[in-house]
Amino acid sequence: MNKLKLTYFLLFTCFLIFSTSAQNQNREKITRQIDSLLKSAELSVNRYEFDKATDELNRSLELAQDINHKRNIALASSISSKLNYIQHNYSDATTAINRAIAIQREILDEKGLAYSYLSFSKILISQKERQRAMDYLNLSESHYKKSNNKDLDQYLSLLNLQRAIIFLNLDESPDKAFQHLMKAKQDLDSLSNPYEYARLHYYLARTELRRENYPEAIKYANIALGIAQQKKFIGMVMSSYNILSQIYEVQGNTEEALSYLKLANTERDRLFDINKKALAKDLYSKYGNDALKSEIKELAAQREENERSLKVNKLTTILSVALITILSLLTLSLYKNNNLRARANGLLQKKNRELTLAKENAERATTAKAQFLSTITHELRTPLYAVTGLTHLLLEENPTPNQKEHLNSLKFSGEYLLSLINNILDLNKLEANKVEIVKSSFDLKKRISDVLVALKNSADDKNIDIHFDFGKNIPKKLKGDPLKLSQILINLIGNSIKFTEDGDIWIKVELIEQVKDEVSLHFEIKDNGEGISKEKQKAIFENFTQGSTQINRKFGGTGLGLSIVKNLLTLMGSEISLESDLGKGSKFSFDLNFIIVESASKPAETKQKLPVKNEDYLEDKEILVVEDNKINQMITKKIIEKNKAICKVADNGTTAIEMVKEGNFNLILMDIHMPGISGIDATKEIRKFDTEIPIIALTAVTLDENLDEFYLNGFNDIIPKPYKTEEFFTKINKYLAKQEAKA
């Protein structure tokens, strides 16, 4: 009996392996078919065989959707965008390329994103959006480098070709265009990419024509023509004839110019005839012999497929018969086990359904919670801006001692509520996995000093001395995420300030080890404040948890700061350590790794002095506030005028555009959501005639997505409402200072 069981198990295993292998082979076969169709479609586009390209794209997209092959779905959309671009249908081209970009972002296809951004830049060049086109080329280069492909030089050549086209078509700079074209020519391979190679020489011919170097222009035009004729790139053949006609016309050789012009017109007519015949063929193929032949071919292919399926089914039938025979022999002995197994499977399926339903409900609840928290905290910002702004104005109007006490209480409550809103938003983003590590180079010592400057007033109010000890051998410039590090330090140092009175806080940074271009640093934040009991130290990093009810009543706070610190450090591959005794203070420490950008140039003093405040540049400066809320208009205007600046107000984006055209403003504060055109649209219009004026978004809306597109629309910075007045003027002075430096 045991031998029979073993035989049954082996045959059943073979059957499963055969079925799985057949499925995998079928998927691989369809994938190869899709790749072939897409390659042919791109060639058809380059040859201006639009009808054939459309059929191939539709077929490849249908197959890719059947097997849910997202990379090929995105690639089909990208090629479809190129087809619409060549046909000057820029709206459909933009829609198709955005669809490709969305899928490639989802599957983290860095190479695909690079090519899509390159295609998007071509559309922007055709629409004469020079700056956006150049920005998308830079994004394309960044994503391609992330993909770690070996053919980076070839791809950089394509980028240099596009930059040259911008300088030639939009900047009227043929010399700059020629420099980029020669860079592209060094690495672009005619064998691997003949279409782009021909296109490169066509633009070299156009550039040399503009530079009046006619022999070189003719040479490059003939190279482009030769490749185009060999590969049947009809559009490029026509363009090459046109540029040759222009060159000979400028030289005064009208006979040659006319000859090439006639050839160009002949190619244009031929191109028209090809597409006209393709359309006619598509219209009448349903009723003619072509349709019959096509149907016969399809039936023949279907017959072959059926024959292959019959062979597979025959083998499957043989295995099934053998399996049934063995099962018949084992039925009696396995009957009881089968019943038990069936019952167990039924229970398991029921539990799986219950678990699946519970999981879906939990996910929906989590999503609803995240959306609710995001919405409610954003809605609280607008009225809170009025509270904090009016409190600041009233405190500066010489209130009586009794009024000043009430106003300070109101200011504290507003700042406490703002801190709570910001902490809830940060925690919400961390729990929803919307926070990403962004690496950039920065000066660590300066970054920590800036944090200490921001917290100095709070420390002075509580008579606290801050001591900063920065290691001598720590490299000057590092690469990491400075924003996340600042957020961690602000929470930890702010926590020490909150629970310390008439005491000291020590911030220490020291080098652990340095290996090649990587460095490991140890951070310590120590105070001699209240301290944390041993019982509470494990729970202190959980949401809404504090040392005790008495501490909460005495010092306030939400219990979210340390939870955010723990989540951020986990995201950065580190963890927080705590040493504390009740009544003796606390010490928080953590380690972080960075990449070295610039080594320590000379020994620095161990004890660091805090930097002084920024200089005020507001006096006599003219600032435009674009805001539809009347209360917010009044508050922002009064705060600015208190600092001796001239403030004008626009109720909407349209009015703001007209005022900027007629006026001479030094800076613009722009709300995002307004009736009529939005702040983003207004900024894009202003950038069309003024690219220098600083524009800062002053808004109650926080931006959770990637800010690339936001800055591409023309904003210099963003100030979320409500804000602390010191931070508000620090950012404004930063851009006013840059203006004075240029003047």
For each residue, the residues with C-beta under 8 A, 3 or more apart:
1: 4 5 330 333
2: 5 6
3: 6 7
4: 1 7 8 326 329 330
5: 1 2 8 9 330
6: 2 3 9 10
7: 3 4 10 11 326
8: 4 5 11 12 323 326 327 330
9: 5 6 12 13
10: 6 7 13 14
11: 7 8 14 15 319 322 323 326
12: 8 9 15 16 323
13: 9 10 16 17
14: 10 11 17 18 319
15: 11 12 18 19 316 319 323
16: 12 13 19 20
17: 13 14 20 21
18: 14 15 21 22 315 316 319
19: 15 16 22 23
20: 16 17 23 24
21: 17 18 24 25
22: 18 19 25 26 312
23: 19 20 26 27
24: 20 21 27 28
25: 21 22 28 29
26: 22 23 29 30
27: 23 24 30 31 67
28: 24 25 31 32
29: 25 26 32 33
30: 26 27 33 34 63 66 67
31: 27 28 34 35 67 69 72
32: 28 29 35 36
33: 29 30 36 37 63
34: 30 31 37 38 60 63 64 69 72
35: 31 32 38 39 72
36: 32 33 39 40
37: 33 34 40 41 56 57 59 60 63
38: 34 35 41 42 56 57 60 72 75 76 79
39: 35 36 42 43
40: 36 37 43 44 56
41: 37 38 44 45 53 56 57 60 76 79
42: 38 39 45 46 53 79 82
43: 39 40 46 47
44: 40 41 47 49 50 52 53 56
45: 41 42 48 49 50 53 79 82 83 86
46: 42 43 195 231 233 235 236
47: 43 44 231 232 233 234 235
48: 45 86 233 234 235 271 274 275
49: 44 45 52 53 274 278
50: 44 45 53 54 83 86 87 275 278
51: 54 55 275 278 279 281 282
52: 44 49 55 56 278
53: 41 42 44 45 49 50 56 57 79 83
54: 50 51 57 58 83
55: 51 52 58 59
56: 37 38 40 41 44 52 53 59 60
57: 37 38 41 53 54 60 61 76 79 80 83
58: 54 55 61 62
59: 37 55 56 62 63
60: 34 37 38 41 56 57 63 64 72 76
61: 57 58 64 65 73 76 77
62: 58 59 65 66
63: 30 33 34 37 59 60 66 67 69
64: 34 60 61 67 68 69 70 72 73 76
65: 61 62 68 73
66: 30 62 63
67: 27 30 31 63 64
68: 64 65
69: 31 34 63 64 72 73
70: 64 73 74 103 106 107
71: 74 75 103 104 107 109 112
72: 31 34 35 38 60 64 69 75 76
73: 61 64 65 69 70 76 77 103
74: 70 71 77 78 99 100 101 103 104 107 109 112 116
75: 38 71 72 78 79 100 112
76: 38 41 57 60 61 64 72 73 79 80
77: 61 73 74 80 81 96 97 99 100 103
78: 74 75 81 82 96 97 100 112 115 116 119
79: 38 41 42 45 53 57 75 76 82 83
80: 57 76 77 83 84 96
81: 77 78 84 85 92 93 94 96 97 100 119 123
82: 42 45 78 79 85 86 93 119
83: 45 50 53 54 57 79 80 86 87
84: 80 81 87 89 90 92 93 96
85: 81 82 88 89 90 93 119 122 123 126
86: 45 48 50 82 83 235
87: 50 83 84
88: 85 126
89: 84 85 92 93
90: 84 85 93 94 123 126 127
91: 94 95
92: 81 84 89 95 96
93: 81 82 84 85 89 90 96 97 123
94: 81 90 91 97 98 120 123
95: 91 92 98 99
96: 77 78 80 81 84 92 93 99 100
97: 77 78 81 93 94 100 101 116 119 120 123
98: 94 95 101 102
99: 74 77 95 96 102 103
100: 74 75 77 78 81 96 97 103 104 112 116
101: 74 97 98 104 105 113 116 117 120
102: 98 99 105 106
103: 70 71 73 74 77 99 100 106 107 109
104: 71 74 100 101 107 108 109 112 113 116
105: 101 102 108 113
106: 70 102 103
107: 70 71 74 103 104
108: 104 105
109: 71 74 103 104 112 113
110: 113 114 143 144 146 147
111: 114 115 143 144 147 149
112: 71 74 75 78 100 104 109 115 116
113: 101 104 105 109 110 116 117 140 143
114: 110 111 117 118 140 141 143 144 147 155
115: 78 111 112 118 119 140
116: 74 78 97 100 101 104 112 113 119 120
117: 101 113 114 120 121 136 137 139 140 143
118: 114 115 121 122 136 137 140 158 159 162
119: 78 81 82 85 97 115 116 122 123
120: 94 97 101 116 117 123 124 136
121: 117 118 124 125 133 134 136 137 140 162
122: 85 118 119 125 126 133 162
123: 81 85 90 93 94 97 119 120 126 127
124: 120 121 127 129 132 133 136
125: 121 122 128 129 130 133 162 165 166 169 170
126: 85 88 90 122 123
127: 90 123 124
128: 125 170
129: 124 125 132 133
130: 125 133 134 166 170 171
131: 134 135 687 691
132: 124 129 135 136 712
133: 121 122 124 125 129 130 136 137 162 166 170
134: 121 130 131 137 138 163 166
135: 131 132 138 139 712
136: 117 118 120 121 124 132 133 139 140
137: 117 118 121 133 134 140 141 159 162 163
138: 134 135 141 142
139: 117 135 136 142 143 708
140: 113 114 115 117 118 121 136 137 143 144 159
141: 114 137 138 144 145 156 159
142: 138 139 145 146
143: 110 111 113 114 117 139 140 146 147
144: 110 111 114 140 141 147 149 152 155
145: 141 142 148 152
146: 110 142 143
147: 110 111 114 143 144
148: 145
149: 111 144 152 155
150:
151: 154 155 192
152: 144 145 149 155 156
153: 156 157 186 187
154: 151 157 158 187 188 189 192 193
155: 114 144 149 151 152 158 159
156: 141 152 153 159 160 183 184 187
157: 153 154 160 161 183 184 185 186 187 188 196 200
158: 118 154 155 161 162 184 188 193 196
159: 118 137 140 141 155 156 162 163
160: 156 157 163 164 180 181 183 184
161: 157 158 164 165 180 181 184 188 196 199 200 203
162: 118 121 122 125 133 137 158 159 165 166
163: 134 137 159 160 166 167 180
164: 160 161 167 168 176 177 178 179 180 181 184 203 207
165: 125 161 162 168 169 177 203
166: 125 130 133 134 162 163 169 170 171
167: 163 164 170 171 173 174 176 177 180
168: 164 165 171 172 173 174 177 203 206 207 210
169: 125 165 166
170: 125 128 130 133 166 167
171: 130 166 167 168 176
172: 168
173: 167 168 176 177
174: 167 168 177 178 207 210 211
175: 178 179 211
176: 164 167 171 173 179 180
177: 164 165 167 168 173 174 180 181 203 207
178: 164 174 175 181 182 204 207 208 211
179: 164 175 176 182 183
180: 160 161 163 164 167 176 177 183 184
181: 160 161 164 177 178 184 185 200 203 204 207
182: 178 179 185 186
183: 156 157 160 179 180 186
184: 156 157 158 160 161 164 180 181 187 188 200
185: 157 181 182 188 200 204
186: 153 157 182 183
187: 153 154 156 157 184
188: 154 157 158 161 184 185 193 196 197 200
189: 154 192 193 197
190: 193 194 197 227
191: 194
192: 151 154 189
193: 154 158 188 189 190 196 197
194: 190 191 197 198 227 230 231
195: 46 198 199 231 233 236
196: 157 158 161 188 193 199 200
197: 188 189 190 193 194 200 201 227
198: 194 195 201 202 223 224 227 228 231 233 236 240
199: 161 195 196 202 203 224 236
200: 157 161 181 184 185 188 196 197 203 204 224
201: 197 198 204 205 220 221 223 224 227
202: 198 199 205 206 220 221 224 236 239 240 243
203: 161 164 165 168 177 181 199 200 206 207
204: 178 181 185 200 201 207 208 216 217 220
205: 201 202 208 209 217 218 220 221 224 240 243 244 247
206: 168 202 203 209 210 217 243
207: 164 168 174 177 178 181 203 204 210 211
208: 178 204 205 211 213 214 216 217 220
209: 205 206 212 213 214 217 243 246 247 250
210: 168 174 206 207
211: 174 175 178 207 208
212: 209
213: 208 209 216 217
214: 208 209 217 218 247 250 251
215: 218 219
216: 204 208 213 219 220
217: 204 205 206 208 209 213 214 220 221 243 247
218: 205 214 215 221 222 244 247
219: 215 216 222 223
220: 201 202 204 205 208 216 217 223 224
221: 201 202 205 217 218 224 225 240 243 244 247
222: 218 219 225 226 240 244
223: 198 201 219 220 226 227
224: 198 199 200 201 202 205 220 221 227 228 236 239 240
225: 221 222 228 229 236 237 240 241 244
226: 222 223 229 230
227: 190 194 197 198 201 223 224 230 231 233 236
228: 198 224 225 231 232 233 234 236 237 240
229: 225 226 232 237
230: 194 226 227
231: 46 47 194 195 198 227 228
232: 47 228 229
233: 46 47 48 195 198 227 228 236 237
234: 47 48 228 237 238 267 270 271 274
235: 46 47 48 86 238 239 271
236: 46 195 198 199 202 224 225 227 228 233 239 240
237: 225 228 229 233 234 240 241 267
238: 234 235 241 242 264 267 268 271
239: 202 224 235 236 242 243
240: 198 202 205 221 222 224 225 228 236 237 243 244
241: 225 237 238 244 245 260 261 263 264 267
242: 238 239 245 246 260 261 264
243: 202 205 206 209 217 221 239 240 246 247
244: 205 218 221 222 225 240 241 247 248 256 260
245: 241 242 248 249 256 257 258 259 260 261 264
246: 209 242 243 249 250 257
247: 205 209 214 217 218 221 243 244 250 251
248: 244 245 251 253 254 256 257 260
249: 245 246 252 253 254 257
250: 209 214 246 247
251: 214 247 248
252: 249
253: 248 249 256 257
254: 248 249 257 258
255: 258 259
256: 244 245 248 253 259 260
257: 245 246 248 249 253 254 260 261
258: 245 254 255 261 262
259: 245 255 256 262 263
260: 241 242 244 245 248 256 257 263 264
261: 241 242 245 257 258 264 265
262: 258 259 265 266
263: 241 259 260 266 267
264: 238 241 242 245 260 261 267 268
265: 261 262 268 269
266: 262 263 269 270
267: 234 237 238 241 263 264 270 271
268: 238 264 265 271 272
269: 265 266 272 273
270: 234 266 267 273 274
271: 48 234 235 238 267 268 274 275
272: 268 269 275 276
273: 269 270 276 277
274: 48 49 234 270 271 277 278
275: 48 50 51 271 272 278 279
276: 272 273 279 280
277: 273 274 280 281
278: 49 50 51 52 274 275 281 282
279: 51 275 276 282 283
280: 276 277 283 284
281: 51 277 278 284 285 290
282: 51 278 279 285
283: 279 280
284: 280 281 287 288 290
285: 281 282 288 290 291 294
286: 291
287: 284 291
288: 284 285 291 292
289: 292 293
290: 281 284 285 293 294
291: 285 286 287 288 294 295
292: 288 289 295 296
293: 289 290 296 297
294: 285 290 291 297 298
295: 291 292 298 299
296: 292 293 299 300
297: 293 294 300 301
298: 294 295 301 302
299: 295 296 302 303
300: 296 297 303 304
301: 297 298 304 305
302: 298 299 305 306
303: 299 300 306 307
304: 300 301 307 308
305: 301 302 308 309
306: 302 303 309 310
307: 303 304 310 311
308: 304 305 311 312
309: 305 306 312 313
310: 306 307 313 314
311: 307 308 314 315
312: 22 308 309 315 316
313: 309 310 316 317
314: 310 311 317 318
315: 18 311 312 318 319
316: 15 18 312 313 319 320
317: 313 314 320 321
318: 314 315 321 322
319: 11 14 15 18 315 316 322 323
320: 316 317 323 324
321: 317 318 324 325
322: 11 318 319 325 326
323: 8 11 12 15 319 320 326 327
324: 320 321 327 328
325: 321 322 328 329
326: 4 7 8 11 322 323 329 330
327: 8 323 324 330 331
328: 324 325 331
329: 4 325 326
330: 1 4 5 8 326 327 333 334
331: 327 328 334 335
332: 335
333: 1 330
334: 330 331 337 338
335: 331 332 338 339
336: 339 340
337: 334 340 341
338: 334 335 341 342
339: 335 336 342 343
340: 336 337 343 344
341: 337 338 344 345
342: 338 339 345 346
343: 339 340 346 347
344: 340 341 347 348
345: 341 342 348 349
346: 342 343 349 350
347: 343 344 350 351
348: 344 345 351 352
349: 345 346 352 353
350: 346 347 353 354
351: 347 348 354 355
352: 348 349 355 356
353: 349 350 356 357
354: 350 351 357 358
355: 351 352 358 359
356: 352 353 359 360
357: 353 354 360 361
358: 354 355 361 362
359: 355 356 362 363
360: 356 357 363 364
361: 357 358 364 365
362: 358 359 365 366
363: 359 360 366 367
364: 360 361 367 368
365: 361 362 368 369
366: 362 363 369 370 431 432
367: 363 364 370 371
368: 364 365 371 372
369: 365 366 372 373
370: 366 367 373 374 428 431 432
371: 367 368 374 375
372: 368 369 375 376
373: 369 370 376 377 424 425 428
374: 370 371 377 378 425 428 704
375: 371 372 378 379
376: 372 373 379 380
377: 373 374 380 381 421 424 425 428
378: 374 375 381 700 701 702
379: 375 376 382
380: 376 377 383 384 417 421
381: 377 378 384 385 421 700 701 720 721 722
382: 379 385 386 629 632 700 721
383: 380 386 387
384: 380 381 387 388 414 417 418 421 721 722
385: 381 382 388 389 632 635 700 721 722
386: 382 383 389 390 631 632 635
387: 383 384 390 391 410 414 722
388: 384 385 391 392 411 414 415 418 722 723
389: 385 386 392 393 632 635 636 639 722
390: 386 387 393 394 635
391: 387 388 394 395 407 410 411 414
392: 388 389 395 396 411 639 725
393: 389 390 396 397 635 638 639 642
394: 390 391 397 399 403 407
395: 391 392 399 404 407 408 411
396: 392 393 642
397: 393 394
398:
399: 394 395 403 404 407
400: 403 404
401: 404 405
402: 405 406
403: 394 399 400 406 407
404: 395 399 400 401 407 408
405: 401 402 408 409
406: 402 403 409 410
407: 391 394 395 399 403 404 410 411
408: 395 404 405 411 412
409: 405 406 412 413
410: 387 391 406 407 413 414
411: 388 391 392 395 407 408 414 415
412: 408 409 415 416
413: 409 410 416 417
414: 384 387 388 391 410 411 417 418 722
415: 388 411 412 418 419 724
416: 412 413 419 420 556
417: 380 384 413 414 420 421
418: 384 388 414 415 421 422 722
419: 415 416 422 423 558
420: 416 417 423 424 558 560
421: 377 380 381 384 417 418 424 425
422: 418 419 425 426
423: 419 420 426 427 558 560 561 564
424: 373 377 420 421 427 428 560
425: 373 374 377 421 422 428 429 702
426: 422 423 429 430 487 560 564
427: 423 424 430 431 543 560 563 564 567
428: 370 373 374 377 424 425 431 432
429: 425 426 432 434 435 704
430: 426 427 433 434 435 564 567 568 571
431: 366 370 427 428 567
432: 366 370 428 429
433: 430
434: 429 430 704
435: 429 430 484 568 571
436:
437: 481 484 571 572
438: 481 483
439: 479 480 481 595
440: 479 480 481 482
441: 477 478 479 597
442: 446 447 477 478 479 480 482
443: 446 447 476 477
444: 447 448 474 478 485 509 521 594
445: 448 449 470 474 476 604 608
446: 442 443 449 450
447: 442 443 444 450 451 482 485 486
448: 444 445 451 452 468 470 489 507 509
449: 445 446 452 453 468 608 610 611
450: 446 447 453 454 486 611
451: 447 448 454 455 486 489 490 493
452: 448 449 455 456 466 468 493 507 610
453: 449 450 456 610 611 613
454: 450 451 490 726 727
455: 451 452 458 459 466 490 493 494 497
456: 452 453 459 460 466 610
457: 460 461 726
458: 455 461 462 494 497
459: 455 456 462 464 465 466 497 505
460: 456 457 463 464
461: 457 458
462: 458 459 497 500 501 502
463: 460 501 502
464: 459 460 497 500 501 502 503 504 505
465: 459 503 504 505
466: 452 455 456 459 493 504 505 507 610
467: 504 505 506 507 607
468: 448 449 452 507 607 608 610
469: 506 507 508 509 510 606 607 608
470: 445 448 474 509 604 606 608
471: 474 509 510 511 521
472: 600 603 604 606
473: 511 600
474: 444 445 470 471 509 510 511 519 521 600
475: 478 514 519 596 597 598 599 600
476: 443 445 598 599 600 601
477: 441 442 443 596 597 598
478: 441 442 444 475 519 594 595 596 597
479: 439 440 441 442 594 595 596 597
480: 439 440 442 485 592 594 595
481: 437 438 439 440 484 485 572
482: 440 442 447 485 486
483: 438 486 487
484: 435 437 481 487 488 568 571 572
485: 444 447 480 481 482 488 489 592
486: 447 450 451 482 483 489 490
487: 426 483 484 490 491 564 568
488: 484 485 491 492 565 568 569 590
489: 448 451 485 486 492 493 507 523 525
490: 451 454 455 486 487 493 494
491: 487 488 494 495 561 562 564 565
492: 488 489 495 496 525 561 565 588
493: 451 452 455 466 489 490 496 497 505 507 525
494: 455 458 490 491 497 498 561
495: 491 492 498 499 561 562 588
496: 492 493 499 500 505 525 526 527 529 586
497: 455 458 459 462 464 493 494 500 505
498: 494 495 555 556 557
499: 495 496 527 529 530 531 551 555 586
500: 462 464 496 497 503 504 505 527 528 529 530 585
501: 462 463 464 529
502: 462 463 464
503: 464 465 500 527 528 529 585
504: 464 465 466 467 500 527 528
505: 459 464 465 466 467 493 496 497 500 525 526 527
506: 467 469 524 525 526 527
507: 448 452 466 467 468 469 489 493 523 524 525
508: 469 522 523 524 526
509: 444 448 469 470 471 474 521 522 523 524
510: 469 471 474 521 522
511: 471 473 474 514 519 520 521 522
512: 520 521 522 591
513: 519 520
514: 475 511 518 519 520 596
515: 518 519
516:
517: 595 596
518: 514 515 593 594 595 596
519: 474 475 478 511 513 514 515 593 594 595 596
520: 511 512 513 514 591 592 593
521: 444 471 474 509 510 511 512 591 592 593 594
522: 508 509 510 511 512 589 590 591
523: 489 507 508 509 589 590 591 592
524: 506 507 508 509 587 588 589
525: 489 492 493 496 505 506 507 587 588 589
526: 496 505 506 508 585 586 587 588
527: 496 499 500 503 504 505 506 585 586 587
528: 500 503 504 584 585
529: 496 499 500 501 503 585 586
530: 499 500 547 551 555 582 583 585
531: 499 580 581 582 583 584 585 586
532: 536 537 540 547 578 580 582 586
533: 536 537 547 548 582
534: 537 582
535:
536: 532 533 539 540 545 547 548
537: 532 533 534 540 578 580
538:
539: 536 542 545
540: 532 536 537 545 546 547 562 578
541: 545 562 563 565 566 576
542: 539 545 563
543: 427 559 560 563
544: 558 559 560 563
545: 536 539 540 541 542 559 562 563
546: 540 551 552 557 559
547: 530 532 533 536 540 551
548: 533 536 551 552
549: 552 553
550: 553 554
551: 499 530 546 547 548 554 555
552: 546 548 549 555 556 557 559
553: 549 550
554: 550 551
555: 498 499 530 551 552
556: 416 498 552
557: 498 546 552 561
558: 419 420 423 544 561
559: 543 544 545 546 552 562 563
560: 420 423 424 426 427 543 544 563 564
561: 423 491 492 494 495 557 558 564 565
562: 491 495 540 541 545 559 565 566 576
563: 427 541 542 543 544 545 559 560 566 567
564: 423 426 427 430 487 491 560 561 567 568
565: 488 491 492 541 561 562 568 569 576 588
566: 541 562 563 569 570 575 576
567: 427 430 431 563 564 570 571
568: 430 435 484 487 488 564 565 571 572
569: 488 565 566 572 574 575 576 590 592
570: 566 567 573 574 575
571: 430 435 437 484 567 568
572: 437 481 484 568 569 592
573: 570 593
574: 569 570 590 591 592
575: 566 569 570 590
576: 541 562 565 566 569 588 589 590
577: 588 589 590
578: 532 537 540 586 587 588
579: 586 587 589
580: 531 532 537 584 585 586 587
581: 531 584 585
582: 530 531 532 533 534
583: 530 531
584: 528 531 580 581
585: 500 503 526 527 528 529 530 531 580 581
586: 496 499 526 527 529 531 532 578 579 580
587: 524 525 526 527 578 579 580
588: 492 495 524 525 526 565 576 577 578
589: 522 523 524 525 576 577 579
590: 488 522 523 569 574 575 576 577
591: 512 520 521 522 523 574
592: 480 485 520 521 523 569 572 574
593: 518 519 520 521 573
594: 444 478 479 480 518 519 521
595: 439 478 479 480 517 518 519
596: 475 477 478 479 514 517 518 519 599
597: 441 475 477 478 479
598: 475 476 477 601
599: 475 476 596
600: 472 473 474 475 476 603 604
601: 476 598
602:
603: 472 600
604: 445 470 472 600 608
605: 608
606: 469 470 472
607: 467 468 469
608: 445 449 468 469 470 604 605
609:
610: 449 452 453 456 466 468
611: 449 450 453
612:
613: 453
614: 730 733 734 737
615: 733 737
616: 619 643 729 733
617: 621 733 736 737 740
618: 621 623 640 643 644 645 729 732 733 736
619: 616 643 644 645
620: 644 645 646
621: 617 618 645 646 666 667 736
622: 645 646 648 663 664 665 666
623: 618 640 645 646 647 648 665 666 667 668 669 732
624: 647 648 649 650 656 659 660 663 665 667 668 669
625: 633 636 637 640 647 648 649 650 669 698
626: 649 650 652 653 655 656 668 669 670 671 674 679 682
627: 632 633 636 649 650 651 669 671 674 698
628: 651 652 671 674 675
629: 382 632 633 671
630: 633 634
631: 386 634 635
632: 382 385 386 389 627 629 635 636 671 721
633: 625 627 629 630 636 637 649 651
634: 630 631 637 638
635: 385 386 389 390 393 631 632 638 639
636: 389 625 627 632 633 639 640 647 669 698
637: 625 633 634 640 641 647 649
638: 393 634 635 641 642
639: 389 392 393 635 636 642 643 725 728
640: 618 623 625 636 637 643 645 647
641: 637 638 644 645 646 647
642: 393 396 638 639
643: 616 618 619 639 640 729
644: 618 619 620 641
645: 618 619 620 621 622 623 640 641
646: 620 621 622 623 641
647: 623 624 625 636 637 640 641
648: 622 623 624 625 659 663 665
649: 624 625 626 627 633 637
650: 624 625 626 627 653 655 656 659
651: 627 628 633 655
652: 626 628 655 656 674 675 676 677
653: 626 650 656 657 674 676 677 678 679 681 682 685
654: 657 658 676 677 682
655: 626 650 651 652 658 659
656: 624 626 650 652 653 659 660 668 670 682 686
657: 653 654 660 661 682 685 686
658: 654 655 661 662
659: 624 648 650 655 656 662 663 665
660: 624 656 657 663 665 668 686 690 693
661: 657 658 689
662: 658 659
663: 622 624 648 659 660
664: 622
665: 622 623 624 648 659 660 668 693
666: 621 622 623 693 694 736 739
667: 621 623 624 693 694 695 696 732 735 736 739
668: 623 624 626 656 660 665 686 693 694 695 696
669: 623 624 625 626 627 636 696 698 719
670: 626 656 679 682 683 695 696 697 698 715
671: 626 627 628 629 632 674 679 697 698 699
672: 678 679 680 697 699 701
673: 678 679 699 701
674: 626 627 628 652 653 671 677 678 679 682
675: 628 652
676: 652 653 654
677: 652 653 654 674 681 682 685
678: 653 672 673 674 681 682
679: 626 653 670 671 672 673 674 682 683 697 699
680: 672 683 684 710 713 715
681: 653 677 678 684 685
682: 626 653 654 656 657 670 674 677 678 679 685 686
683: 670 679 680 686 687 695 713 714 715
684: 680 681 687 688 713 714
685: 653 657 677 681 682 688
686: 656 657 660 668 682 683 689 690 693 695 714
687: 131 683 684 690 691 713 714
688: 684 685
689: 661 686
690: 660 686 687 693
691: 131 687
692:
693: 660 665 666 667 668 686 690
694: 666 667 668 716 717 735 736 738 739
695: 667 668 670 683 686 714 715 716
696: 667 668 669 670 715 716 717 718 719 731 732 735
697: 670 671 672 679 715 717 718 719
698: 625 627 636 669 670 671 718 719 721
699: 671 672 673 679 718 719 720 721
700: 378 381 382 385 720 721 722
701: 378 381 672 673 720
702: 378 425 720
703: 707 710 718
704: 374 429 434
705:
706: 709
707: 703 710 711
708: 139 711 712
709: 706 712 713
710: 680 703 707 713 715 718
711: 707 708 714 715
712: 132 135 708 709
713: 680 683 684 687 709 710
714: 683 684 686 687 695 711
715: 670 680 683 695 696 697 710 711 718
716: 694 695 696 735
717: 694 696 697 731 734 735
718: 696 697 698 699 703 710 715
719: 669 696 697 698 699 723 727 728 731
720: 381 699 700 701 702 723
721: 381 382 384 385 632 698 699 700
722: 381 384 385 387 388 389 414 418 700
723: 388 719 720 727 728
724: 415 727 728
725: 392 639 728 729
726: 454 457 729 730
727: 454 719 723 724 730 731
728: 639 719 723 724 725 731 732
729: 616 618 643 725 726 732 733
730: 614 726 727 733 734
731: 696 717 719 727 728 734 735
732: 618 623 667 696 728 729 735 736
733: 614 615 616 617 618 729 730 736 737
734: 614 717 730 731 737 738
735: 667 694 696 716 717 731 732 738 739
736: 617 618 621 666 667 694 732 733 739 740
737: 614 615 617 733 734 740 741
738: 694 734 735 741 742
739: 666 667 694 735 736 742 743
740: 617 736 737 743
741: 737 738
742: 738 739
743: 739 740
